[in-house]
Amino acid sequence: LGDAGAGGLTITLFQALQLLHSRDFEGGLSDFVAFDLETSDLDVRQCEIVEIGAVRVRGGEPVAEFRTLLKGSRPISPRATAVHGYRDEDVAGAPTLAHVWPEFREFVGGDVLVAHNGQQFDVPVLRRVAQGLEGADALTCFDTFPLARSLWHDSAKLETLAARFGIGVGHAHHALDDARTLAGVFRRLGEQRIKRARIATLTNLLDWVGLGLALEQVPPETADPHVPFDTASSYALG
């Protein structure tokens, strides 16, 4: 009993069971391509891509980058310039999407494309403007925004998440810098998801934990102040 830890035998045993039960939990994708777009407007239905940035990740670590400006058929709107800073003269000599698509598609390969809030903007924009280009229909995408919202109920903006994890954002709202930030944020989100899952597992045993705490009577001077007694005790004996 003396080796059980400050929380007592009941809590130590419960935490050990949680670790055993969660040992096979998956940490999420370790190989993927994080990407971001800057566009000519903020209207998902008609904007064109001004910049693509992407980071290839292997084993959770960035290994390669892709970035290009693009020239479209529409002028860049003032409200889009207010976000990313690009003007028509910045992309005047840039290639078209059709010209760089083969290189971008080869860079992505068979990886999952990861975007933040991607299902609301980046993914539908990319699918629309790349329609008919080779390999566009085969792209698989993952949106980190719902994952972030499932972990925290406050702001899930990329900059907010980066600040939470101590990740530098570089030049925010430039596609490559945002893709770099997202690559780091996604890895940390996966770690947080596993941490939360471990804590939440075996909550069906909390009634027994409450009963064990009541019977164990851990001396107050040795009790861990973070022991979930208040939670577990409400389950004890119904």
JODASUL-V415255 format. One record per backbone hydrogen bond with DSSP energy under -0.5 kcal/mol. CO is the residue of the C=O (numbers start at 1). NH is the residue of the N-H. If there is no record, write none. Layout:
BEGIN
CO	NH
CO	NH
END
This chain:
BEGIN
1	4
5	8
7	11
8	12
9	13
10	14
11	15
12	16
13	17
14	18
15	19
16	20
17	21
18	22
20	23
22	25
30	60
32	57
33	114
34	55
36	53
38	50
38	51
40	77
42	44
43	46
43	47
48	40
50	70
51	38
52	68
53	36
54	66
55	34
56	63
56	64
57	32
58	61
61	58
64	56
66	54
68	52
70	72
77	81
78	82
79	83
80	83
80	84
81	85
87	90
87	91
88	91
91	94
95	71
96	100
97	101
100	104
101	105
102	106
103	107
104	108
105	109
108	111
112	33
112	114
113	142
114	35
115	117
115	118
115	144
117	120
117	121
118	123
118	124
121	125
122	126
123	127
124	128
125	129
126	130
128	131
130	133
133	136
135	138
136	139
140	113
142	115
142	144
143	147
144	148
145	149
146	150
147	151
148	151
148	152
157	161
158	162
159	163
160	164
161	165
162	166
162	167
163	166
170	172
171	174
174	178
175	179
176	180
177	181
178	182
179	183
180	184
181	185
182	186
183	187
184	188
185	189
186	190
187	191
188	192
189	193
190	194
191	195
192	196
193	197
194	198
195	199
196	200
197	201
200	203
202	205
203	206
205	208
205	209
206	210
207	211
208	212
209	213
210	214
211	215
212	216
213	217
219	222
219	223
224	227
227	229
228	232
229	233
230	234
231	234
232	235
232	236
235	238
END
